[in-house]
Amino acid sequence: YWESGAIDRDEKSRIVETSNALLKKYGKPSPHFYNYLQTVELFFNTDHPTASYHAWNEAYRYLLKSKTLNAADKFCKGTLSLLSEHELYTSSTVTWKLMRVKSFNYKFDNNNVRITLPPTDLQCTSAGNSFIIHLASGYFLPFENIWVGDGGKVFWERSHLSSESIYAELSNYKIDMTKYTYKADSVWFYNDMYYSDKILGSLEDKTMAETSVNEISYPRFKSYQNIFIIKDIYPGIDYKGGFSMNGAKFIGSGTVEEPATLDFRNNGKKIFKTSSIGYTFQKESISSRNAAVSIYIDADSIYHPGLLFRYNVATRTVNLIRNGDTENMSRSPYFNSYHMLDMDFQQLTWQIDNPEMKMGGLEGTNLSKASFESSNY
């Protein structure tokens, strides 16, 4: 290759000077000279821009002069991976790869090097699992293994959700590419399934084992704003509270002082309310591990301070379950202010368009009992 004419005299002189610097650093034929010469050959074979190659050579010479031989060789090996496999960073635990790269350039200034490139898909893979930042824009600092981003899109494709309806837009963020996770602030989030406006918040993503869609909990978005009012989040149900998205799950969040609420309506009349610090919303269901509930009867109500709440969207059926969970108050009975009764049973099932409710034992068990005690005695 040296005598093929692909490398002119000036470039050969540059290679000889760098080789002498490597020899002065006590570089060995393998791996040091081998990695260096392989890298140079790839630069020429891929028709890489000359100015970029020269910047890379300056960076390599700087490492040979001012840093360790190991640091210079690691830089060489990283460049080999980028030129041959389009990998920005790779190790035994994680690989960050450019998926649709057309070009990139090295720039060396103030004893630091950066790799600039047009927007491209950036894929992180670890233990056979991966995620992608689409149309990621920014630059890479190979001395520090840091990606400095100023744009990109994140889709919830691992949860099989539409990229047109649910996505996040990144602005300024940094990624430590030795890791298989990152966090970004000032992210705009879009979710047409539940809310028509864009929402500002933070995003976190990481690789995780692909199990069932419902168990995938990344990417995770959390809104900065604590209170949203969403009319008809499901037919006949209004929501008030915070907003986050964990994988396929839309999470409604509140605080002890100001819990998130759901108001259920039938023919325009408010019939049922739940309050909780956390809901999980999915296309077919709503659930909360610890929800206070009020079923309205004229000016009175049937009330419970905290139990397992489940709602089936298709059938409009509520299930209230006192399961003995130590995280809630399910061991407490219901209080019925209309009939002035304390009501003790494990499960209440109610199709909310129907005036009848079923009260008794847990479904699937043989034990079914209920007791009602007057609150006046």
N, C-alpha and C positions, 0 to 999 in steps of 0.2 A: 504493500500500500504506500509505503514511503517513497518508492520510485515510480509510482503510477502516474504522477503528474497532478494528482488531486490536491496536493498541498504545495503552495508556491514557496519561493525561497524565504520571504519574510516570515511566513508562518512556521517554516522549519526552524528558523533561528529562534523564534519565540518558544517552540517546543524544546529545543536544546537548552535554552536558558532556564526554563522551568524544570527540566530534567536534572540540570546541575544543582538547582536549589533543592530538589527532592533528594539527590545524592548527598548533598551537604547535611541534610536532616537525617542521614543514615537510613534512607528508604531502601527497602529490600525489593528484589525482583518480583516477589509475590508476597503480599498482595499489592504493595504500594505502587510500583512501576506498572504492573499489569492493569490495575484499576485506572491509573492516570491515562495510560495510552489507549485503553479501551474507550474511555470517556472522550478523549480527543477525536478518535476515529469516528465515534457516533456523531459528534458535532458536525463533522464534515460530511458524513454519509447522509445525514438528514437535512442537509442544506440549511443548517441553522444560521440565523443572521450573524454576520461577522462581528458587529459591535457587541452583540450579546455574548458571543463566545469570548471575546476579549475581556469583557467585564467579569465573566466567570473565571478566566485565567488570572486576572488581578486578585480576585477573591481567594483563589487557591494559593497564589503566591503569598498573599498576606497571612494565611493560616500557616504556611510552611515557615514563614519568618517569625511570626509573633505568637503562634499557638503550638500545640503538640502535633506530632506526626499522626497520632490517632485522630485528632480533630480534622486534619486535612484529608485523611483517608475516608473518614465518615462522610465528609462533604462530597468526595469523589463518588463514593458508592451511592449516595442519595441522588447525584446527578445521573448516574447510570440508570437507576430505577426510573427517573423522570423521563429520560430520553428514550428508553426502550419500552417501558410499561406504562408511562404516564402516571407514575406514582409520586405524589408529593412527599409522602413519608410512609415508610413501612418498617415494621418490627415483628417480633414473634407473636405479639398480642393484637396489633391493630395496623390497618392499612388505609391511608387516605389517597384516593385516586381521582384523577381528572377523567370524566367520562366522554366529553365531547370537545376536547381541546383541539384547536386549529393551529395555535401558535403561542409561544411564551418567550419572554425575554429576561435576561439577567441584567441587573443594574448594581454597580458597586460604588458606594459613596460613604464617606466618613467611617471607613473600616467596617461597613456592614453591607450585606448583599440582600437584594430582594428580587423575587421572581414576579413579574407582572404578566397578566394574561387577560383576554377578553372574557366576558361572562360564560361560564361553563357549568355543567353538572358536577358536583363534588360528592363523591361517595365514600362513606366510612364503613369498613368491614372489620368485624371482630368475631372470632369463633364461628365463622360461617353465617353470621347475621349482619345485616347492613341497614343503613338509611342514606338518603340523598338530600342534599341542598341543591335545588334546581336553580339554574341561571345565577350561580354564585359569582359575585364580582368582588375584587379586592386584590391582595397580593400576599405572597408567602415569604417568610423570613427563615431561610434554611438554617442559619446559625443558631436560631432559637427554636426552630420547629413550631413557629406560630403563624397561623393564618389570620390576616387582618382583613375583615370583610366590610363592605359598604353596601351590600345588596344581596338578594337571593330570595327564593320562595321555598316554603316547606309545605308539603301536602301530607294528608293523612291516608296515604295509599296503603300502608300496612294494615289499616283498619277497614280497607275496602270502601272508603268514603270518597265521594266525587271531588276531584281536584278543582272543578269549576265552582263548587258550592262552599267548600271548606279548605282554607289555606291560610298561611301566615306570610307576611312580607317582612324580611329582615332589613335593618338599616346598618348601624355600626355595631360590630361585634368582633370578638377575638376567639380563636379556637386553639387550644394546646393540642397539637396533632399527635402527641405521644399518648393521648387518651381517646376513648371511644365514646365521649360524651361532650356536650357543650351547653352553655347557657347564653341567651341573648336578651338584652333589654330593649325597650322602646320598639316593640314589635307590633305591627298592625295585623289584627286577626279578623278573618271574615268567616261567617257561618250563616249562610242563608237559610239553613234548616230551622234556626231558632231566632235569629236576630238580623234585621235588615241593614244595620249600620256597622261600619268597621269599629273595632275595639282595640284600644291601646293596652299593652301589657308585656309580660315577659314570657320567654319560651325556653324550654329545656328539651333536649333530645339525646337519646343514647341507643346503642344497639342492644337488642334483647332477643331471646329465643322466640322463634315464631311458634306460638301455640294456637289456641283458638282465637278468633278475632276479638271476642269479648274480653280476653285476658291481656291483650296488648294495651299497655298503659302509656305509650309514648308515640308521638311527641306530646308534650304537656304545655299547655298555654294557661296563664293565669292573668286575669284582668287587673289593672291598677284600680279601677273604679270598683267600689264595694257594693253599690246598689244599682241594679237595672230593673226596670219595669217592663215585662214582656207580656202583652195581652195575647191571649189564646196561644200560649206556647204549645198547648195541645187543645183540641176543640173543647171550649167551655172551661178552660183552666187558665188563670192568670198567675204569673210568677213575679216575685219581687225578691231580689237578692244579688249576690255576687256571681261571677261567671268564670269557669275554667273548663278546659277540655283535656282529658287524659285518655289518649288513644281514641277509641270509639265512644267513650263515655263523656257526655256533657255533664259537668259537675256544678250543681248549684250550691253556693256557700254563703254562710252567715256567721254571726258571732253570738255569744251567749246574750250580750246586751241587745243585739239587733239580729235575730235569726231570720233566715230566708223563709218565705211563705209561699204557699199555694192556695189560691181561692178557687173553689169549684162552684160552677153555676149550672142551674137547670132551668131552662126557659127564662133566663135573665135574672133568676133569683139565686143569691148566695146560699148554698146548702151545706158547705163543708169547708173546713180550713185546716191546714197543717203548718207547723212551724218547726224548723230544724236548722242545725248548723251545717248540714250536709245532705244533698240529694244526688242521686245518680239518675240522669235522664238518658234513656235510649229510645230508639224509634218505636219500640213496642211496649215500653214500660217505664215507670218511675218507681224509685225505691229510696228508703231512708232507714238507716239502722236505729235512729233515735229521733222520733218525731212526736211532738205534742199535737193532739188532734181535737177538733171541736166539730161535732155534727149538730147543725142548728135545727131547733124545733121552736118555731115562732121566736119569742124573745129569750128562750132558754136553749140549753144544749146538753149533749152527751160529751163529756170531756175526759181526756186522759193525758197525763203530763209527759209521757215518753215511752214509745213502743216501736216495734218494727212495722213499717208502713210499706205497702206494695200496691201499685195501681197498674191494671192492664188497660192499655190505651184502646185496643180494638173493641173490647167488651164493656169498657167504662165500669170496671169492677174494682172495688177497693177491698183489700185484705188488711186488717189490723191484727197484729199477732203479739201477744204477751209471751215472749219466749224465755224469760228469765235472764236475759243478757245483763251482765253487770255494768255494761256501758250505758244502759238506759234505765228507766223507772218502770219497766214492764211488770214488776211484781205488785205495783200499786193497782187497785181496782179502778174502774171507770166511776165518774160521778155524773149522775143524771139529774140536772136541776129541774127538769120538767116534771118528772115523777118523784123527785126527791129520794133517789135511790143510789146506793153504792152497788155496782154491778161487777160480779167476779166471774169471768169466763176467759178462756184462752184465745179465742179467735172470733173476730167479727168479719163477716163477708157481706158486701153490699154492692149490688148493681145500682149505681146512683140515680138512674132514671126510674127506678122502681121504689115504692115506699117501704117495701119489706126488707128486713135485715135478718141474717142468720147469725145466731150467737151460740157458741158451744165450744167443744174441744178442738184441738188441732186436726186439720185434715190429714188423713192417713193413719190416725191413731184410733184405738178402740175406746179410749176413755173420752166421754163427752158429758160434761156436767157444767152447770151454771148456777150461781146463787145471787139473789137480789135481796139487799137489806135496806130497810128504811133508814134514811139519814137522820130522822127525828128521834130514833130510839137506840 
